[in-house]
Amino acid sequence: MSQMETDDLPVVLPSSTTSGLSLALHPLPILNISEHLTRARLQTNSTVPFILGALLGTQNGRDVEIVNSFELAVEDDGVTVDQGFLVTRKELFKQVFPSLEFIGWYTVAERPIARHIALHEQFTPYSSTPLLLVMQPSTVFAAAADASGQTLPLKAYEPTIEMRDRKSRSVFIEAPYTVETGEAERIAVDWTAKGGEGGTSLESHLQTQRAAVKMLHDRIMLLTKYVSDVIAGSATKDHATLRALSALIASLPASENKGFREEFDTEYEDVQLTAYLATLTKSANILNELVDRHIVLTTSREERSGGPRRRGMMGRPTDFDRFH
């Protein structure tokens, strides 16, 4: 079998091959990978940038927990891991978290390919079977109805060896995982979701509403892109998904109805009027405080000068004093 034919072979075994690994994923590495991907997107202006990182956790037999992660650096060729940087970061984390070991690595891709096998072999000196955690970009696959039922765009893979034509090669087996959180992690995630401390309850509520609207917008754009790709013929047509979209659209109210538009405009004007009234009330309150401070300041000055009586030069009463 030639090298080209080997590269064309899929590196993930079919779903009929199951993994006996019990994998638990904690929220911290999920947040770290998401932040790494978001930052790389902004820096490279690419939808699917290449990112690489290490996974830390504990392993007891076939029970594995992924607890933390850190980013990795690559050489100028873009495919060789900076081993010195990896060893240094691993030792630093070992000093702070003695119980955590190198478990595997993470990256961003639709699915593992031959390039990931080459990267995988660079991590074998630190772990005999390094796990691979792949964050999938926001794309729609034809087989979107996953049997695992996981909603996170993450896939975990366990390395193994496949015998083909009397030759062995490294491949991956998809491993199911569960998300586990401790009490401290739940508090930290909830605090992060609310935007941190220092804000009022109104700000937290508005931030929650904004996040919900943004998520809805992203999902609508994802569905729109999928339908456009199906029409253009670049995506596989999934009749179950299309029927679900049709039912969803049919259940939506008619937004172009005249009565709906009038009611919407009325509510919009009421909201704007409420905002204007709140601004006016706040301005009036500020003006009232300014007037009160001016009165207090003026009164204190008059008391220090001996009263409101006015006198002319040389202490003589003025015409104003004689007539009042």
C-alpha positions as CSV (number, residue, x, y, z in Angstrom):
1,M,0.0,0.0,0.0
2,S,1.5,3.3,-1.1
3,Q,1.8,6.4,1.2
4,M,-0.8,8.3,-0.9
5,E,-3.3,5.5,-0.5
6,T,-2.6,5.4,3.3
7,D,-3.2,9.2,3.5
8,D,-6.6,8.8,1.8
9,L,-7.8,6.3,4.3
10,P,-10.0,7.6,7.1
11,V,-8.2,7.8,10.4
12,V,-11.4,7.4,12.5
13,L,-12.8,3.9,12.8
14,P,-16.6,3.5,12.1
15,S,-19.1,4.0,14.9
16,S,-19.6,0.2,15.1
17,T,-16.2,0.2,16.9
18,T,-16.8,1.3,20.5
19,S,-14.4,2.6,23.1
20,G,-14.4,1.3,26.6
21,L,-13.0,4.5,28.0
22,S,-14.9,6.3,30.7
23,L,-14.2,10.0,30.0
24,A,-15.3,13.0,32.2
25,L,-14.8,16.5,30.9
26,H,-14.8,19.5,33.3
27,P,-15.9,23.0,32.4
28,L,-12.5,24.7,32.7
29,P,-10.9,23.1,29.6
30,I,-14.0,23.8,27.6
31,L,-13.8,27.5,28.5
32,N,-10.1,27.5,27.8
33,I,-10.5,26.0,24.3
34,S,-13.4,28.3,23.5
35,E,-11.4,31.4,24.5
36,H,-8.3,30.1,22.6
37,L,-10.4,29.6,19.4
38,T,-12.1,33.0,19.7
39,R,-8.8,34.8,20.2
40,A,-7.2,33.0,17.3
41,R,-10.2,33.9,15.0
42,L,-9.8,37.6,15.8
43,Q,-6.0,37.5,15.4
44,T,-5.9,35.6,12.1
45,N,-9.2,36.7,10.7
46,S,-9.9,33.1,9.8
47,T,-13.1,31.1,10.5
48,V,-11.3,27.9,11.4
49,P,-7.8,28.8,12.6
50,F,-5.2,26.2,13.6
51,I,-4.9,26.0,17.4
52,L,-3.1,23.4,19.5
53,G,-3.1,22.8,23.3
54,A,-2.4,20.2,25.9
55,L,-5.0,18.5,28.2
56,L,-4.3,17.9,31.9
57,G,-6.1,15.5,34.2
58,T,-6.1,12.3,36.0
59,Q,-6.3,8.6,34.9
60,N,-7.2,5.6,36.9
61,G,-7.3,2.6,34.6
62,R,-9.9,3.3,32.0
63,D,-11.4,6.2,34.0
64,V,-10.1,9.5,32.7
65,E,-10.9,13.1,33.9
66,I,-9.8,16.1,31.9
67,V,-9.5,19.0,34.4
68,N,-7.4,21.7,32.9
69,S,-5.6,22.7,29.7
70,F,-3.0,25.1,28.3
71,E,-2.0,26.4,24.9
72,L,0.9,25.0,22.9
73,A,3.4,26.6,20.5
74,V,4.5,25.2,17.1
75,E,7.6,25.7,15.0
76,D,7.7,27.9,11.9
77,D,6.6,24.9,9.7
78,G,3.2,24.9,11.5
79,V,3.2,21.1,12.1
80,T,6.0,20.6,14.6
81,V,5.2,21.0,18.3
82,D,7.6,23.2,20.3
83,Q,8.8,20.5,22.7
84,G,10.8,22.9,24.9
85,F,7.7,25.1,25.4
86,L,5.6,22.0,26.2
87,V,8.0,20.6,28.8
88,T,8.4,24.0,30.5
89,R,4.6,24.6,30.7
90,K,4.0,21.0,31.9
91,E,6.5,21.3,34.7
92,L,5.1,24.7,35.8
93,F,1.6,23.2,36.0
94,K,3.0,20.2,37.8
95,Q,4.3,22.4,40.5
96,V,0.9,24.0,41.1
97,F,-1.2,20.9,40.4
98,P,0.9,17.9,41.4
99,S,-2.0,15.4,40.8
100,L,-2.6,16.4,37.2
101,E,-0.8,14.5,34.4
102,F,-0.6,15.1,30.7
103,I,-3.7,13.3,29.3
104,G,-3.8,14.4,25.6
105,W,-4.1,17.4,23.3
106,Y,-6.8,19.4,21.6
107,T,-7.3,21.2,18.3
108,V,-10.0,22.5,16.0
109,A,-11.2,20.6,13.0
110,E,-14.3,19.0,11.4
111,R,-12.8,15.5,12.0
112,P,-9.4,14.0,12.5
113,I,-7.3,13.5,9.4
114,A,-3.8,12.2,8.5
115,R,-2.3,15.5,9.7
116,H,-3.6,14.8,13.2
117,I,-1.9,11.4,13.2
118,A,1.4,13.1,12.6
119,L,0.7,15.5,15.5
120,H,-0.4,12.7,17.7
121,E,2.9,10.9,17.4
122,Q,4.7,13.9,18.8
123,F,2.8,13.6,22.1
124,T,3.5,9.9,22.7
125,P,6.7,10.6,24.7
126,Y,4.5,12.2,27.4
127,S,1.7,9.6,27.4
128,S,1.4,6.2,25.9
129,T,-2.1,6.8,24.7
130,P,-2.7,10.6,24.4
131,L,-6.4,11.5,23.9
132,L,-7.5,13.9,21.2
133,L,-10.2,16.4,21.9
134,V,-11.6,18.1,18.8
135,M,-13.7,21.2,18.8
136,Q,-15.7,21.2,15.7
137,P,-16.4,24.6,13.9
138,S,-20.0,25.8,13.5
139,T,-20.9,23.8,10.4
140,V,-23.9,21.5,9.7
141,F,-23.2,17.9,9.0
142,A,-25.6,15.6,7.1
143,A,-25.7,13.3,10.1
144,A,-26.5,16.0,12.5
145,A,-28.7,13.7,14.6
146,D,-25.9,12.3,16.8
147,A,-26.7,9.2,18.6
148,S,-24.7,10.5,21.6
149,G,-27.1,13.4,22.0
150,Q,-24.2,15.7,23.0
151,T,-24.9,19.4,22.4
152,L,-21.3,20.6,22.8
153,P,-19.3,20.9,19.6
154,L,-16.7,18.6,21.0
155,K,-15.6,15.1,20.1
156,A,-13.2,13.0,22.0
157,Y,-11.0,10.3,20.4
158,E,-8.9,7.5,21.8
159,P,-5.9,6.3,19.8
160,T,-5.5,2.7,18.7
161,I,-3.8,0.5,16.2
162,E,-5.5,-1.0,13.1
163,M,-4.1,-3.9,11.1
164,R,-4.7,-3.4,7.3
165,D,-3.0,-5.6,4.7
166,R,-0.6,-7.0,7.3
167,K,0.5,-3.5,8.2
168,S,-0.3,-1.5,11.3
169,R,-1.3,2.1,11.4
170,S,-2.5,4.6,14.0
171,V,-6.2,5.5,14.0
172,F,-8.7,7.0,16.4
173,I,-11.9,5.7,18.0
174,E,-14.6,8.1,19.1
175,A,-15.0,8.0,22.8
176,P,-18.2,9.2,24.6
177,Y,-17.8,11.6,27.4
178,T,-19.8,13.3,30.2
179,V,-19.5,16.8,31.6
180,E,-18.8,16.8,35.3
181,T,-18.8,19.9,37.5
182,G,-18.0,20.4,41.2
183,E,-19.6,23.0,43.4
184,A,-16.8,25.4,43.0
185,E,-16.8,25.0,39.2
186,R,-20.6,25.6,39.1
187,I,-20.2,28.8,41.1
188,A,-17.3,30.0,38.8
189,V,-19.2,29.2,35.6
190,D,-22.3,31.0,36.9
191,W,-20.2,34.0,37.9
192,T,-18.6,34.1,34.5
193,A,-21.9,33.8,32.7
194,K,-23.3,36.8,34.6
195,G,-20.3,38.9,33.5
196,G,-18.5,38.9,36.8
197,E,-19.1,40.9,39.9
198,G,-19.6,44.7,40.2
199,G,-22.7,44.9,38.1
200,T,-26.3,45.4,39.2
201,S,-29.1,42.9,38.8
202,L,-30.4,44.9,35.8
203,E,-27.1,44.7,34.0
204,S,-26.9,40.9,34.7
205,H,-30.4,40.5,33.3
206,L,-29.6,42.6,30.2
207,Q,-26.4,40.7,29.6
208,T,-28.3,37.4,29.9
209,Q,-30.9,38.6,27.4
210,R,-28.2,39.8,25.0
211,A,-26.4,36.5,25.2
212,A,-29.7,34.6,24.5
213,V,-30.5,36.9,21.5
214,K,-26.9,36.5,20.1
215,M,-27.2,32.7,20.4
216,L,-30.5,32.7,18.6
217,H,-29.1,34.9,15.9
218,D,-26.1,32.6,15.4
219,R,-28.3,29.5,15.2
220,I,-30.6,31.2,12.7
221,M,-27.6,32.2,10.5
222,L,-26.3,28.6,10.8
223,L,-29.7,27.3,9.5
224,T,-29.8,29.8,6.8
225,K,-26.3,28.8,5.6
226,Y,-27.3,25.2,5.6
227,V,-30.4,25.8,3.5
228,S,-28.4,27.9,1.1
229,D,-25.8,25.2,0.8
230,V,-28.5,22.6,0.1
231,I,-30.0,24.7,-2.6
232,A,-26.6,25.3,-4.1
233,G,-25.8,21.6,-3.9
234,S,-22.8,21.9,-1.7
235,A,-24.4,20.2,1.3
236,T,-26.2,16.9,1.6
237,K,-29.9,17.1,1.8
238,D,-31.3,15.9,5.1
239,H,-35.1,15.5,4.8
240,A,-35.6,15.2,8.5
241,T,-33.8,18.5,9.1
242,L,-35.7,20.2,6.3
243,R,-39.1,19.0,7.6
244,A,-38.2,20.3,11.1
245,L,-37.3,23.7,9.6
246,S,-40.5,23.8,7.6
247,A,-42.6,23.0,10.7
248,L,-40.7,25.7,12.7
249,I,-41.3,28.3,10.0
250,A,-45.0,27.4,9.8
251,S,-45.4,27.8,13.6
252,L,-44.0,31.4,13.5
253,P,-46.5,34.3,13.6
254,A,-47.0,36.3,10.4
255,S,-44.7,39.3,11.1
256,E,-46.0,41.2,8.0
257,N,-49.5,41.4,9.3
258,K,-50.9,44.9,9.6
259,G,-52.2,44.4,13.1
260,F,-48.9,42.9,14.2
261,R,-47.0,45.9,12.8
262,E,-49.3,48.4,14.6
263,E,-49.0,46.6,17.9
264,F,-45.3,46.4,17.5
265,D,-45.0,50.1,16.7
266,T,-47.1,50.9,19.7
267,E,-45.0,48.9,22.1
268,Y,-41.8,50.3,20.6
269,E,-43.1,53.9,21.1
270,D,-44.1,53.0,24.7
271,V,-40.6,51.7,25.4
272,Q,-39.0,54.8,23.9
273,L,-41.3,57.1,25.9
274,T,-40.5,55.2,29.1
275,A,-36.8,55.6,28.4
276,Y,-37.2,59.4,27.7
277,L,-39.2,59.8,30.9
278,A,-36.5,58.0,32.9
279,T,-33.9,60.3,31.4
280,L,-35.9,63.4,32.2
281,T,-36.6,62.3,35.8
282,K,-32.8,61.6,36.3
283,S,-32.0,65.1,34.8
284,A,-34.6,66.8,37.1
285,N,-33.2,65.0,40.1
286,I,-29.6,66.2,39.2
287,L,-30.9,69.7,38.8
288,N,-32.7,69.6,42.1
289,E,-29.6,68.5,43.9
290,L,-27.6,71.3,42.2
291,V,-30.1,73.9,43.4
292,D,-30.1,72.5,46.9
293,R,-26.3,72.7,47.1
294,H,-26.4,76.3,45.7
295,I,-28.9,77.3,48.4
296,V,-26.8,75.7,51.2
297,L,-23.6,77.4,49.9
298,T,-25.3,80.8,49.6
299,T,-26.8,80.5,53.1
300,S,-23.5,79.7,54.7
301,R,-21.8,82.6,53.1
302,E,-24.5,85.0,54.3
303,E,-24.3,83.7,57.8
304,R,-20.5,84.2,57.8
305,S,-20.9,87.8,56.6
306,G,-23.3,88.7,59.4
307,G,-26.6,88.5,57.5
308,P,-28.2,89.8,54.3
309,R,-27.8,93.5,55.4
310,R,-25.9,95.4,52.7
311,R,-23.7,98.4,53.5
312,G,-21.9,101.0,51.3
313,M,-18.4,102.4,51.7
314,M,-17.1,103.3,55.2
315,G,-19.8,101.2,56.8
316,R,-22.6,103.6,56.1
317,P,-26.1,102.2,55.3
318,T,-27.0,102.3,51.6
319,D,-30.2,103.7,50.2
320,F,-31.4,100.1,49.9
321,D,-31.0,99.7,53.8
322,R,-32.9,103.0,54.5
323,F,-35.9,102.0,52.4
324,H,-36.1,98.4,53.6
